Amino acid sequence: MPQIRPRTRPLFPPLFPPLLRPRSRSLLRPLAAAAALSLAALGALSPAHAADAGRPVTLIVPFAAGGGVDGMGRLLAERLRADMPQGVVVENKPGASGMLGAQAVLRSAPDGTTLLLGSAGETAINPLVFKGKMQYQPDKDLVPIALIARVPNVLVANPKLPVANVEQLVAYGRAHPDKLTYATSGVGNPQHLNGELLQSLAGIKMVHVPYKGASAQLVDVASGSVDLTFVSLAGALPFIQSGKVKPLAVTSAKRASFAPDIPAIAETAGLKDYALENWFGVFVAAGTPPAAQQKLADAINRALRDEKFVASIRDLGGEVQPMNQAEFSAFIKAQTGVFAKVVADGHITAEN
């Protein structure tokens, strides 16, 4: 690797060269005063207008490129460019269950030009499972701007598992305690909570098998190494269409508009209270001026009324549900209560 030598000359020359005569300096004083006034004017530019001044907007996606979350982020960025001519770029910052991306937003200037595409995990569930190990407090350090989509998971099974629906799955689980295995993409995420909620309400005991990605989960369910998995419909669809796995139900309270033939778990006798789904929304750092927040909320909600954009989100397995900031904040609070009960009942903890 080539070595970078330290710069031996200053990057910029001094404003007043040392050999400048005192008499010449006096001629530059009016220019220096004018420059100072210009700099003061730039400094007075409020953060709420920073985006208008031409700085590109960065949408941080706290997961790897190429996945469903990344696809949603890129769709949103493309649509927002219609309202933000200075440009919107997507930056992937995966790691630590989405928390590295959130921390990157919190380190940025709170001026409305750095956004987080946050999920239920790093904004609502992680504080429950990581607790004091977290380096930020979502309810204090992040400001909710707009909900983009609710994303129910679909429960799929190996085709050879002798069940055709959730009712039969529950009966099988009761007859074979600790035999059923279910895969998720990690401890403490919505998929894990889906399994814990099902066990709690159905009175069955399954074995949790955490993975690091949906592809591996589905491959192992298809091969029979694992019996079940909870995963987004977008991720599972190729496996469902090829017959490698069979869909049993979705995790939302009602059937999803993009998969009306797949029943909801809540349709099963004794499981009417089952409802737990992932969701994604836009957040900014606390301290972002209200005017900048409102501008972002308006632009995002215009996108959520765009039929083409909504159809694209639906293709990724998301249900668009526009909300204002107050409604989104109330939604997060209510969802956190749901997650908290599942985490407590399942005694779920995660390591940093």
C-alpha positions in Angstrom: 0.0 0.0 0.0 1.5 3.4 -0.9 2.5 5.5 2.0 0.9 9.0 2.4 3.5 11.5 3.4 2.6 14.3 5.8 2.0 17.6 4.1 5.0 19.9 4.6 3.3 23.0 3.4 0.1 24.5 4.8 -3.1 23.6 3.0 -4.0 27.3 2.7 -1.6 30.3 2.7 -1.9 32.7 5.6 -4.5 35.4 5.1 -1.8 38.1 5.5 1.6 37.1 4.2 4.3 38.0 6.7 6.2 40.2 4.2 3.1 42.4 3.6 3.9 46.0 4.4 1.9 47.6 7.2 0.7 50.3 4.8 -0.7 47.6 2.4 -2.5 45.9 5.3 -4.6 48.9 5.9 -5.9 48.7 2.4 -7.2 45.2 3.1 -9.1 46.1 6.3 -12.4 47.0 4.5 -12.2 43.7 2.6 -11.5 41.7 5.8 -14.5 43.4 7.4 -16.7 42.5 4.5 -15.5 38.9 4.6 -16.3 38.8 8.3 -19.8 40.1 7.7 -20.3 37.4 5.0 -19.1 34.7 7.3 -21.4 36.0 10.1 -24.3 35.8 7.6 -23.5 32.2 6.8 -23.3 31.4 10.5 -26.7 32.9 11.0 -28.2 30.5 8.5 -30.6 28.4 10.7 -30.3 24.6 10.7 -33.9 24.5 9.4 -32.7 26.0 6.1 -29.5 23.9 5.8 -31.2 21.5 3.3 -32.3 24.5 1.2 -28.7 25.7 1.1 -27.7 22.7 -1.0 -26.4 20.1 1.4 -27.4 16.6 0.2 -29.7 14.7 2.4 -28.3 11.3 3.7 -30.7 8.5 4.5 -28.9 6.0 6.7 -30.1 2.4 6.4 -28.8 0.4 9.5 -28.7 -2.8 7.6 -26.6 -4.3 4.7 -27.2 -3.4 1.1 -29.2 -5.7 -1.0 -31.9 -6.7 1.6 -35.5 -5.7 1.8 -34.8 -2.8 4.2 -32.2 -1.4 1.8 -34.7 -1.7 -1.0 -37.2 0.2 0.9 -34.6 2.9 1.7 -33.7 3.3 -1.9 -37.3 3.5 -3.0 -37.9 6.3 -0.4 -34.7 8.2 -1.4 -35.7 8.1 -5.1 -39.2 9.4 -4.3 -37.9 12.2 -2.0 -35.6 13.6 -4.6 -38.7 15.1 -6.2 -39.0 17.4 -3.2 -35.2 17.7 -2.4 -33.4 18.8 -5.6 -30.1 19.0 -3.6 -30.1 15.2 -3.7 -30.8 12.2 -1.4 -28.2 9.5 -0.9 -28.5 6.2 0.9 -25.7 5.1 3.2 -25.7 1.6 4.6 -24.3 1.3 8.2 -25.1 -2.3 9.4 -24.0 -3.8 12.7 -25.0 -4.2 16.3 -28.7 -5.0 15.6 -29.1 -1.7 13.7 -27.6 0.4 16.5 -24.5 1.5 14.6 -26.6 3.2 12.0 -28.7 5.0 14.7 -25.5 6.2 16.4 -24.2 7.6 13.1 -27.4 9.7 12.9 -26.9 10.9 16.5 -23.3 12.0 15.7 -24.5 14.1 12.8 -25.6 17.7 12.9 -29.2 18.0 13.9 -30.3 20.0 10.9 -32.6 17.7 9.0 -30.1 16.5 6.5 -29.2 13.1 8.1 -32.1 10.7 8.4 -32.5 7.2 9.9 -34.6 4.6 8.3 -35.3 3.0 11.6 -37.1 -0.3 12.3 -38.9 -1.6 15.4 -35.6 -3.2 16.5 -33.2 -0.3 17.1 -36.0 2.1 18.1 -38.3 0.1 20.3 -37.1 -3.5 21.0 -33.4 -3.0 21.6 -33.8 -0.9 24.7 -35.8 -3.8 26.2 -33.2 -6.6 25.4 -29.9 -4.7 25.5 -31.0 -2.3 28.3 -28.0 -0.5 29.9 -25.6 -1.7 27.2 -27.1 0.7 24.7 -25.2 3.9 23.9 -28.4 5.9 23.2 -32.0 6.2 24.3 -34.3 6.1 21.3 -37.2 7.9 23.1 -34.9 10.8 24.0 -32.3 10.9 21.4 -34.3 10.2 18.2 -37.3 12.2 16.9 -40.0 10.2 15.0 -40.9 11.9 11.7 -43.1 9.5 9.7 -44.0 5.8 9.6 -43.2 4.3 6.2 -44.7 0.9 6.4 -45.8 -1.9 8.7 -44.2 -5.2 7.6 -45.8 -8.4 8.9 -43.7 -11.6 8.9 -45.0 -14.8 7.4 -44.7 -18.1 9.3 -43.5 -20.8 6.8 -42.8 -24.5 7.4 -40.9 -27.3 5.8 -43.3 -29.0 3.4 -42.8 -32.4 5.1 -43.9 -31.1 8.5 -47.3 -32.7 9.1 -49.3 -29.5 9.6 -51.3 -27.5 7.1 -52.3 -24.5 9.3 -51.6 -22.9 12.6 -54.3 -24.9 14.4 -52.6 -28.1 13.4 -49.2 -26.6 14.3 -50.4 -25.8 17.8 -51.8 -29.3 18.2 -48.5 -30.8 17.0 -46.5 -28.6 19.3 -48.5 -29.6 22.3 -48.1 -33.3 21.4 -44.3 -32.9 20.8 -43.0 -30.4 23.4 -39.5 -29.0 22.6 -39.4 -30.8 19.3 -40.5 -28.0 16.9 -37.6 -25.7 15.9 -37.9 -22.2 14.5 -35.3 -20.0 12.9 -35.0 -16.2 13.1 -32.4 -13.7 12.1 -31.2 -13.1 15.7 -32.0 -12.8 19.4 -34.4 -10.1 20.4 -35.6 -9.1 16.9 -39.3 -9.1 15.7 -38.9 -12.6 14.3 -37.8 -13.9 17.7 -40.6 -12.1 19.4 -43.1 -13.6 16.9 -42.0 -17.1 18.0 -42.1 -16.2 21.7 -45.6 -14.7 21.4 -46.9 -17.8 19.6 -45.5 -20.1 22.3 -47.0 -17.9 25.1 -50.5 -17.7 23.6 -50.7 -21.2 22.3 -49.1 -22.9 25.3 -46.4 -24.7 23.4 -42.6 -24.9 23.7 -40.4 -24.6 20.6 -36.6 -24.4 20.2 -35.3 -21.1 18.9 -32.5 -21.2 16.3 -31.0 -17.8 15.7 -29.3 -17.1 12.3 -27.6 -14.1 10.7 -29.7 -13.7 7.6 -33.0 -14.7 6.1 -31.5 -16.6 3.2 -29.8 -19.2 5.5 -33.0 -19.5 7.5 -35.1 -20.3 4.5 -32.6 -22.7 3.0 -32.5 -24.7 6.2 -36.3 -24.7 6.5 -36.5 -25.9 2.9 -34.0 -28.7 3.6 -35.7 -29.7 6.9 -32.8 -28.8 9.2 -35.3 -26.5 10.9 -39.1 -26.8 11.0 -40.3 -23.2 10.8 -39.2 -19.6 10.4 -40.7 -16.2 10.6 -39.6 -14.0 7.7 -40.8 -11.2 5.5 -43.0 -12.2 2.7 -40.6 -10.6 0.2 -37.8 -12.8 1.4 -40.0 -16.0 1.5 -41.8 -15.5 -1.8 -39.4 -17.3 -4.1 -39.3 -20.3 -1.7 -43.1 -20.3 -1.5 -43.6 -20.1 -5.2 -41.2 -22.9 -5.8 -42.8 -25.1 -3.2 -39.7 -25.3 -1.1 -41.6 -24.0 2.0 -45.3 -23.8 2.8 -46.8 -20.6 4.2 -49.0 -21.1 7.3 -49.9 -17.5 8.4 -49.0 -13.9 8.6 -48.2 -12.2 11.9 -50.4 -9.1 11.5 -53.8 -8.9 13.3 -55.5 -9.2 9.9 -54.5 -10.6 6.5 -52.1 -8.6 4.5 -53.4 -6.8 1.4 -50.5 -8.2 -0.6 -51.1 -11.8 0.4 -54.9 -12.1 1.0 -54.8 -15.9 0.6 -52.6 -16.4 3.6 -54.5 -16.3 6.9 -53.5 -14.4 10.0 -52.4 -16.3 13.1 -55.1 -14.4 14.9 -57.7 -16.3 12.9 -56.8 -19.5 14.8 -59.0 -20.4 17.8 -57.5 -19.2 21.0 -55.0 -16.9 19.3 -57.3 -13.9 18.5 -54.9 -11.5 20.4 -51.9 -12.5 18.3 -50.5 -9.4 16.5 -46.8 -8.6 16.2 -45.1 -7.1 13.1 -42.0 -5.2 12.2 -42.3 -1.6 11.0 -40.0 1.1 9.5 -40.0 4.8 9.8 -37.9 7.9 9.4 -36.2 9.5 12.5 -33.8 12.4 13.0 -31.5 13.4 15.9 -33.1 15.2 18.8 -32.5 19.0 18.5 -33.5 19.1 14.8 -35.5 22.3 14.5 -39.3 21.9 14.2 -39.3 23.6 10.8 -36.9 21.0 9.4 -38.9 18.2 11.0 -42.1 19.5 9.4 -40.5 19.8 6.0 -39.4 16.2 6.1 -42.7 15.0 7.4 -44.6 16.8 4.6 -42.2 15.4 1.9 -42.5 11.8 3.2 -46.3 11.9 3.5 -46.5 13.2 -0.1 -44.5 10.1 -1.0 -46.9 7.9 1.0 -49.8 9.2 -1.2 -48.0 8.3 -4.4 -49.7 5.2 -5.8 -46.6 4.1 -7.6 -44.5 4.4 -4.4 -47.1 2.6 -2.3 -47.3 -0.3 -4.9 -43.5 -0.6 -4.7 -43.5 -0.8 -0.9 -46.3 -3.4 -1.1 -44.1 -5.5 -3.4 -41.6 -5.6 -0.6 -44.2 -6.9 1.8 -45.1 -3.6 3.5 -48.4 -2.0 4.3 -48.2 1.8 4.0 -50.0 3.6 6.8 -49.5 7.4 6.7 -49.4 9.1 10.1 -48.5 12.6 11.4 -45.7 13.0 13.9 -47.9 12.8 16.9 -49.6 9.7 15.7 -46.3 8.0 14.9 -45.0 8.8 18.3 -48.1 7.3 19.9 -47.8 4.3 17.7 -44.2 3.7 18.8 -45.3 4.0 22.5 -48.1 1.5 22.0 -45.9 -1.0 20.1 -43.2 -0.7 22.7 -45.7 -1.8 25.3 -46.5 -4.9 23.2 -42.9 -5.8 22.7 -42.1 -5.2 26.4 -44.7 -7.8 27.5 -43.3 -10.4 25.0 -39.7 -9.8 26.1 -40.6 -10.0 29.8 -42.7 -13.2 29.4 -40.0 -14.8 27.3 -37.1 -13.6 29.6 -35.3 -12.4 26.4 -31.9 -10.8 26.8 -29.2 -10.1 24.2 -25.5 -9.5 24.3 -23.9 -6.5 22.8 
